[in-house]
Amino acid sequence: MQTPLSRLPQLVTCTLLVAALAGCTLVKPWERDLHARPDMQPDSLDIAIDEHIYFSKEASSGGRGFGGGGCGCN
């Protein structure tokens, strides 16, 4: 015979499992704008640095659709 105290780990595990599964849901397309908050976007300095690195690496192949070439040196 099991005592109530010996079933405590099972109860805790089941409770945590149900709580975790209750948080799983699909985000509808019309709800996605709520998750794309402006404060979650990188700031302009991060964007400028990332673009500078990208253009420096891709300068020999033309970058983002721009014509030209070269070694990428500044």
C-alpha distance (Angstrom), angle and dihedral (degrees) to the residues before:
residue distance angle dihedral
M1 . . .
Q2 3.76 . .
T3 3.75 120.4 .
P4 3.79 120.8 -137.7
L5 3.80 89.6 -111.0
S6 3.81 92.7 57.2
R7 3.81 90.3 55.5
L8 3.80 92.6 54.4
P9 3.84 95.6 95.3
Q10 3.81 90.3 51.6
L11 3.78 91.4 49.1
V12 3.81 92.5 49.1
T13 3.81 91.7 47.5
C14 3.80 92.6 49.9
T15 3.79 92.1 46.6
L16 3.81 92.3 51.1
L17 3.79 91.6 46.2
V18 3.81 93.0 51.5
A19 3.81 91.1 46.4
A20 3.81 91.7 50.2
L21 3.80 93.6 48.1
A22 3.80 91.9 48.3
G23 3.81 89.1 62.5
C24 3.82 93.8 55.4
T25 3.78 112.8 97.2
L26 3.77 140.3 139.6
V27 3.79 117.4 -105.7
K28 3.78 111.5 -128.2
P29 3.83 117.7 -133.7
W30 3.80 92.2 -114.1
E31 3.82 90.6 52.4
R32 3.80 95.7 53.8
D33 3.80 93.7 84.5
L34 3.79 88.4 66.1
H35 3.80 90.1 59.5
A36 3.82 94.9 45.6
R37 3.79 95.3 73.6
P38 3.82 117.9 171.9
D39 3.80 91.9 -125.6
M40 3.80 89.3 62.3
Q41 3.82 92.2 60.2
P42 3.81 119.9 94.8
D43 3.77 114.1 -101.0
S44 3.80 122.3 -107.2
L45 3.82 94.0 -98.8
D46 3.81 91.7 56.7
I47 3.79 90.5 48.2
A48 3.81 91.9 48.7
I49 3.80 92.3 50.0
D50 3.81 92.5 47.2
E51 3.81 91.8 49.3
H52 3.81 91.6 47.6
I53 3.80 90.8 53.2
Y54 3.80 91.9 45.2
F55 3.80 94.0 49.7
S56 3.80 91.6 45.3
K57 3.79 91.3 54.0
E58 3.79 96.0 41.4
A59 3.81 99.3 40.8
S60 3.78 93.6 103.2
S61 3.80 91.5 56.7
G62 3.79 97.9 40.7
G63 3.81 102.1 -94.9
R64 3.79 116.9 -125.9
G65 3.75 99.3 -1.3
F66 3.77 95.5 -54.9
G67 3.77 117.9 134.7
G68 3.73 120.3 -120.6
G69 3.71 138.0 66.1
G70 3.73 141.4 -150.7
C71 3.74 136.2 137.6
G72 3.80 97.0 -67.7
C73 3.78 93.9 -114.7
N74 3.78 117.5 146.2
